[in-house]
Amino acid sequence: MAALALMAVLATGCAVNKPFAALESDPEIITGSVTKPVEAEGVDPRDAETIKMAVAQAQSSNENSHLLAWSNPETGSSGTITAIDQFVGSHGQSCKKFRTTVDSFMGISLYNGETCELKKGLWVLSWFLRDGTN
């Protein structure tokens, strides 16, 4: 009976590992430059995700300044991204620094942040901090 249970556990382990073998690239390469997940202080994580996606999807142009509105119907928050500066990160990845307002039930605040594309279509926040000057 114990041998049968052991075989079932081992078979399950093989089944769980199979999807990880299908990854397009080595997970260490993808996460190696990210030390820990960035959590925006004072901003709902859903709003931070909305802002990150708006910045990531913004079309690049020759100008460093953009004006882009964002809103999150889920939280009721909104804001304006007032600057996007595209650059190449230290590992050759596409990155964008940005400035945004966040208008929530707590008031209006100004934030600075940076997002980088780890692999095609996968953008992460490198940092996202409240601007202490407002």
ZAROVO-62951 format. One record per residue: residue in three letters; x, y, z of N, C-alpha, C in turn. Coordinates in steps of 0.1 Angstrom, whole numbers, plus 2048, in hexadecimal, padded with zeros to 3 digits. Layout:
BEGIN
alaXYZXYZXYZ/...
***
This chain:
BEGIN
met8087F480080080080080980D800/ala81380C80881C81880982381A7FC/ala82780F7F582E8107E88258167DE/leu8188127DE80E8187D580C8277D7/ala80C82B7E480B8397E78178417E2/leu82383B7E482F8427E08308447D1/met82B8397CA82B83A7BB8218457B6/ala8168467BD80C8517BA81285F7BC/val8198617C781F86E7CA82A8717BF/leu8328677BC83D8697B283786C7A4/ala82C8657A1826868794820876793/thr81A87A79E81588879F82089279E/gly82B8907A48378997A383B89B794/cys83B89078D83F89177F835899777/ala82889777A81E89E77381E8AD776/val8228B17828238BF78682F8C577F/asn83A8BE77E8468C47788458C6769/lys83C8BF76283B8BF7548388CD74E/pro82F8D575482C8E374E8398EC74F/phe8418EA75A84D8F275B8578F0751/ala8578E374C8618E074185D8E7734/ala8508EB73384B8F172784E900726/leu854906731857914730860918725/glu85E92371E86592871387492B716/ser876930722884933726886930735/asp89293073989692C746890936750/pro88993175B88393A76488D94376C/glu89993D76D8A49457748A895276C/ile8A795075F8AA95C7568A0966757/ile89396275888896B759888973766/thr88A96C77188997277E896976784/gly8A197377E8AE9767838B1985786/ser8AB98E77F8AD99C7818A39A278A/val89999B78E88F9A07988919997A5/thr8959A17AF89899C7BC88C9987C4/lys8819A07C387599D7CA8699A47C3/pro85D99F7C48529A67BE8519B47C4/val84E9BE7BB84C9CC7BF83E9CE7C3/glu83C9D47CF82F9D77D382E9E67D5/ala8259EC7CE8249FB7CE81E9FF7DB/glu825A087E3820A0C7F0815A177EE/gly80AA157F47FFA1E7F47F6A1D7E7/val7F9A137DF7F1A117D37EBA037D2/asp7DFA027CF7D99F47CE7E19ED7C3/pro7E49E07C67EC9D87BC7E59D77AE/arg7D89D87AE7D09D77A27D39E479A/asp7D49F07A17D79FC79A7E59FC795/ala7EF9F779C7FD9F67987FD9EE78B/glu7F69E378B7F59DA77F7F09E1773/thr7E59E97757DF9F176A7E89FB765/ile7F0A0276E7F9A0C769805A05762/lys80A9FA7678159F37608109EF752/met8049EA7508009E57437FE9F173A/ala7F99FD73F7F7A09737805A0E732/val80FA0E73A81CA12737822A0872C/ala8219FB72F8279F17268209F2718/gln8139F571780D9F570B80EA02703/ala813A0C70A815A1970481EA186F8/gln81AA1E6ED823A1E6E182FA276E4/ser83AA236DF846A2B6E1847A366D6/ser84CA416D984EA4B6CF85CA526D1/asn85FA5B6C986CA626CB86CA6B6D7/glu860A6F6DC85FA786E7860A706F4/asn865A766FF865A6F70C858A72713/ser851A7C710845A80717839A7A710/his830A75718823A70714818A7571E/leu80CA7471A801A777237F7A6C720/leu7F5A6372A7EDA577297E4A55735/ala7D7A557337CEA5373E7CCA44740/trp7CAA4074D7C7A337517BCA3375B/ser7B5A2875C7AAA277667A8A18769/asn7A4A157757A1A08779793A0777F/pro789A0277777BA0277C77A9F9788/glu7839EF78A7829E67957849ED7A2/thr78D9F77A37909FE7AF78AA0D7AF/gly787A127A4782A207A378DA2A7A2/ser79AA257A17A5A2E7A07A8A32792/ser7AEA3D7907B2A417837BFA4A784/gly7C4A4E7787CFA577797D4A5A76B/thr7DFA6176A7E5A6575E7F4A6275E/ile7F9A5B754807A5875380DA6474B/thr816A6C75181AA7874C827A78745/ala82FA6D74683CA6B73F83FA5D73E/ile844A59732849A4B730856A4D729/asp861A4772F86EA48729872A3A727/gln873A3671A877A28716887A27716/phe88CA1C71B89BA1A71B89DA0B71B/val8AAA077198AE9F97198B49F6727/gly8AF9EC72D8B39E873B8C19E273B/ser8C69DF7478D49DA7488D69CC742/his8CB9C57408CC9B873A8C79B872C/gly8C69C47268C29C57188B39C5716/gln8AB9C572089D9C471F8979D271D/ser88B9D37178849E071587E9E4723/cys8819F072687C9F6733875A04731/lys86DA0873A866A15739865A1B747/lys86BA27749868A2E75585CA37753/phe855A3A75E848A4175C845A49769/arg83CA53767837A5B772828A5A770/thr820A5977B812A5877A80BA5E787/thr7FFA627857F7A667907EEA5A793/val7EAA597A07E0A4F7A47D6A577AC/asp7CAA577A77BEA5E7AD7B5A537B2/ser7B6A517C07AEA467C67A6A4D7D2/phe79FA447D9797A4A7E47A0A507EF/met7ADA4D7EE7B6A537F87BCA607F4/gly7B8A657E77BDA727E27C5A707D6/ile7CCA7A7D27D4A797C67E3A797CA/ser7EAA707C47F9A6F7C7800A6D7BA/leu80DA717BB816A707AF820A647B2/tyr822A5C7A882BA517A9835A5179D/asn840A4B7A084AA4879584CA39795/gly84FA34789851A25788859A2177C/glu85CA1477C863A0F77185DA0176E/thr85B9FD7628579F075E8609EB753/cys8649DE75386C9D87498669CB744/glu8699C87378639BC73186D9B1732/leu86A9A773A87399C73D874992731/lys86899072B86898871E85C98E717/lys85A98B70A850990701842990708/gly83D99C70B83099E71182F99C720/leu83A99972783A9987368429A473C/trp83A9AE7408409BA74683E9B9755/val8489BD75D8489BE76B84C9CC770/leu8479CF77C84B9DC7828589DA788/ser8629E278586F9E278B86F9E9798/trp8689F57988669FD7A385AA067A1/phe853A0A7AC847A127AB846A197B9/leu849A267B984BA2E7C5843A3B7C5/arg83DA3E7D1836A4B7D2840A567D2/asp83DA617CA846A6C7CA843A747D6/gly84EA767DE84DA7D7EB84BA8C7EA/thr84CA927DD84BAA07DC83DAA67DB/asn833A9D7DA825AA27D981EAA27E6/
***
